Amino acid sequence: MDVMPYIRKKPTEHHTASPFDYRSINHSHFKVKTRGGPSESISFRVSRNILYKLKQEAKQKEISVDTLMTQIAKQHAEWHANASQIGFISVRKTLIMKLLDEIRDNEKIKEIAREVARESSDSLHFLKEQYNVSIESALDFIEVWIKEAGYPYVHDISDVDRSIHHFVIQQDMGLKWSLYLSEILRNLFEELFNLNEVHFDVTGNIIRFTLDTSQE
């Protein structure tokens, strides 16, 4: 599951735009598609400089600007618009790793994870009730977080009614981070969805867990 680093080529030309230098990107027929619903075409204006950067990124990823914009909109709607509401902030990996290194006892790390989960439970319960969040939606959110973190992962769904979910997450921050994340997820499933039979397997940088959503 090792991932080769993606090497971005430095653009050979540059464009500096004024704040009033805008160009419409409606030529790309940008479409937004909601989960399980039809797509709709929209158009809006961005500065030439931003459009240039979007085109460069789309070229490097070998996708169209339309596809890139759909991905960006999806990331915002599914992650960035909600993450701050449940206490997520952006910090450097090295900071977390150094803080965890100061904790010698692995059981203490699990205890901290349980305390964090308990302190977050009220806001999570509120969001669950307000937006009628299902276990499937929670798994979607977890999967979006994994992608945002840049971790290679596998998510397999099996059983006749597609209720058995197998996750394998490969992170690069060590065993202590794996222990912390697994305990956070365990408490999430137990407290919010009464799923008490989620099997976790933690080895080094790998977190594996399996759950049956039909038990909810």
C-alpha positions as CSV (number, residue, x, y, z in Angstrom):
1,M,0.0,0.0,0.0
2,D,3.0,2.3,-0.2
3,V,2.4,5.3,-2.3
4,M,5.1,6.9,-4.4
5,P,5.3,10.7,-3.9
6,Y,3.5,12.7,-6.5
7,I,6.1,15.1,-8.1
8,R,4.6,18.3,-9.4
9,K,6.4,20.0,-12.3
10,K,7.1,23.6,-11.9
11,P,5.1,25.7,-14.3
12,T,7.2,27.2,-17.1
13,E,5.2,30.4,-17.3
14,H,3.6,32.7,-14.8
15,H,0.7,35.1,-14.8
16,T,0.1,37.8,-12.2
17,A,-3.5,39.0,-12.1
18,S,-5.0,42.2,-10.7
19,P,-7.8,41.8,-8.1
20,F,-10.2,42.9,-10.9
21,D,-8.9,40.5,-13.5
22,Y,-11.6,37.8,-13.7
23,R,-12.5,35.2,-16.2
24,S,-15.6,33.0,-16.2
25,I,-15.1,29.3,-16.0
26,N,-18.5,28.4,-17.4
27,H,-16.7,27.1,-20.5
28,S,-15.9,24.0,-18.4
29,H,-19.6,23.3,-17.8
30,F,-18.9,22.7,-14.1
31,K,-21.4,20.3,-12.6
32,V,-22.3,19.7,-9.0
33,K,-23.9,16.4,-8.1
34,T,-25.4,15.7,-4.7
35,R,-25.3,12.2,-3.2
36,G,-27.8,10.1,-5.0
37,G,-29.2,13.0,-7.0
38,P,-28.8,14.5,-10.5
39,S,-26.1,16.9,-11.4
40,E,-26.6,20.6,-12.3
41,S,-24.5,22.9,-14.4
42,I,-23.4,26.3,-12.9
43,S,-21.0,29.0,-13.9
44,F,-19.1,31.6,-11.8
45,R,-16.1,33.9,-12.2
46,V,-12.6,33.6,-10.7
47,S,-9.4,35.6,-11.2
48,R,-7.2,34.7,-14.1
49,N,-4.5,33.8,-11.6
50,I,-6.7,31.3,-9.8
51,L,-7.9,29.9,-13.1
52,Y,-4.4,29.4,-14.2
53,K,-3.5,27.5,-11.1
54,L,-6.6,25.3,-11.4
55,K,-5.7,24.5,-15.0
56,Q,-2.2,23.6,-14.0
57,E,-3.4,21.3,-11.2
58,A,-5.9,19.6,-13.5
59,K,-3.2,19.1,-16.1
60,Q,-0.8,17.5,-13.5
61,K,-3.6,15.2,-12.3
62,E,-4.5,14.4,-15.9
63,I,-8.2,15.4,-15.3
64,S,-10.4,18.1,-16.7
65,V,-11.0,21.4,-14.9
66,D,-14.6,20.4,-14.6
67,T,-13.6,17.2,-12.7
68,L,-11.2,19.1,-10.5
69,M,-13.9,21.7,-9.6
70,T,-16.4,19.0,-8.8
71,Q,-13.8,17.4,-6.5
72,I,-13.1,20.7,-4.8
73,A,-16.9,21.3,-4.2
74,K,-17.3,17.8,-2.9
75,Q,-14.4,18.2,-0.5
76,H,-15.9,21.5,0.8
77,A,-19.4,20.1,1.2
78,E,-18.4,16.8,2.8
79,W,-15.4,18.0,5.0
80,H,-14.4,21.6,5.3
81,A,-18.0,22.9,5.9
82,N,-18.5,20.5,8.8
83,A,-15.0,19.8,10.3
84,S,-14.8,22.9,12.5
85,Q,-18.2,22.3,14.0
86,I,-16.9,19.1,15.6
87,G,-13.6,20.5,16.7
88,F,-11.2,19.7,13.9
89,I,-8.2,22.0,13.2
90,S,-5.2,21.7,11.0
91,V,-1.9,21.0,12.8
92,R,1.4,19.6,11.7
93,K,2.1,15.9,12.0
94,T,5.4,16.5,13.7
95,L,3.7,18.3,16.5
96,I,1.3,15.4,17.2
97,M,4.2,12.9,17.0
98,K,6.4,14.8,19.4
99,L,3.5,15.2,21.9
100,L,2.8,11.5,21.7
101,D,6.5,10.6,22.2
102,E,6.3,12.3,25.6
103,I,3.7,9.7,26.7
104,R,5.4,6.5,27.5
105,D,2.4,4.4,28.5
106,N,0.2,3.2,25.6
107,E,-2.7,2.8,28.0
108,K,-2.5,6.5,28.8
109,I,-2.9,7.3,25.1
110,K,-6.1,5.2,25.0
111,E,-7.3,6.9,28.2
112,I,-6.7,10.3,26.6
113,A,-8.6,9.2,23.5
114,R,-11.6,8.1,25.6
115,E,-11.6,11.4,27.4
116,V,-11.5,13.3,24.1
117,A,-14.4,11.2,22.8
118,R,-16.4,11.8,25.9
119,E,-15.9,15.6,25.7
120,S,-17.0,15.5,22.1
121,S,-20.0,13.3,22.6
122,D,-22.5,16.1,23.3
123,S,-21.8,18.0,20.1
124,L,-21.7,14.8,18.1
125,H,-25.0,13.7,19.5
126,F,-26.5,17.1,18.7
127,L,-25.3,16.9,15.1
128,K,-26.6,13.4,14.8
129,E,-30.0,14.3,15.9
130,Q,-30.2,17.6,14.1
131,Y,-29.1,16.1,10.7
132,N,-30.4,12.6,11.3
133,V,-26.9,11.1,10.7
134,S,-26.9,7.4,10.0
135,I,-24.0,5.0,10.5
136,E,-23.5,5.0,6.8
137,S,-23.2,8.8,6.7
138,A,-20.7,8.6,9.6
139,L,-18.6,6.1,7.7
140,D,-18.7,8.4,4.7
141,F,-17.4,11.2,6.9
142,I,-14.6,9.0,8.3
143,E,-13.6,8.1,4.7
144,V,-13.5,11.8,3.7
145,W,-11.3,12.5,6.7
146,I,-8.9,9.6,5.7
147,K,-8.7,11.1,2.3
148,E,-8.1,14.6,3.6
149,A,-5.3,13.2,5.9
150,G,-3.7,11.7,2.8
151,Y,-3.6,8.2,4.2
152,P,-3.7,5.2,1.8
153,Y,-6.7,3.0,2.7
154,V,-9.0,0.3,1.7
155,H,-12.8,0.2,2.3
156,D,-14.5,-3.0,1.3
157,I,-18.2,-3.6,1.7
158,S,-19.6,-7.2,1.8
159,D,-22.6,-9.3,2.8
160,V,-25.9,-9.5,0.8
161,D,-27.3,-6.2,2.1
162,R,-23.8,-4.5,2.0
163,S,-23.8,-4.1,5.8
164,I,-20.3,-5.5,6.6
165,H,-17.6,-2.8,6.3
166,H,-13.9,-3.6,6.3
167,F,-11.4,-0.7,6.7
168,V,-7.6,-0.8,6.4
169,I,-5.9,2.5,7.1
170,Q,-2.1,3.0,6.6
171,Q,-0.8,6.1,8.4
172,D,2.7,7.3,8.8
173,M,2.8,8.6,12.4
174,G,3.6,5.5,14.4
175,L,1.9,3.0,16.7
176,K,0.8,5.6,19.3
177,W,-1.2,7.5,16.7
178,S,-2.8,4.2,15.6
179,L,-3.8,3.4,19.2
180,Y,-5.3,6.9,19.6
181,L,-7.3,6.8,16.4
182,S,-8.6,3.3,17.0
183,E,-9.8,4.2,20.5
184,I,-11.5,7.4,19.1
185,L,-13.3,5.4,16.4
186,R,-14.3,2.7,18.9
187,N,-15.9,5.2,21.2
188,L,-17.6,6.9,18.3
189,F,-19.3,3.7,17.2
190,E,-20.3,2.7,20.7
191,E,-21.6,6.1,22.0
192,L,-23.4,7.3,18.9
193,F,-24.6,4.1,17.2
194,N,-24.5,1.5,20.0
195,L,-22.1,-0.7,17.9
196,N,-20.3,-2.6,20.6
197,E,-18.9,-5.4,18.5
198,V,-16.5,-3.5,16.2
199,H,-13.3,-5.5,15.8
200,F,-10.0,-3.5,15.7
201,D,-6.6,-4.7,14.8
202,V,-3.7,-2.3,15.3
203,T,-0.1,-3.1,14.2
204,G,2.4,-0.2,13.9
205,N,1.1,2.2,11.3
206,I,-1.8,0.0,10.2
207,I,-5.4,0.2,11.6
208,R,-7.9,-2.4,10.6
209,F,-11.5,-2.6,11.7
210,T,-14.7,-4.4,10.7
211,L,-18.2,-3.5,11.6
212,D,-21.8,-4.6,10.8
213,T,-24.1,-1.6,10.2
214,S,-27.2,-3.9,10.5
215,Q,-26.6,-4.0,14.2
216,E,-27.4,-0.4,14.7
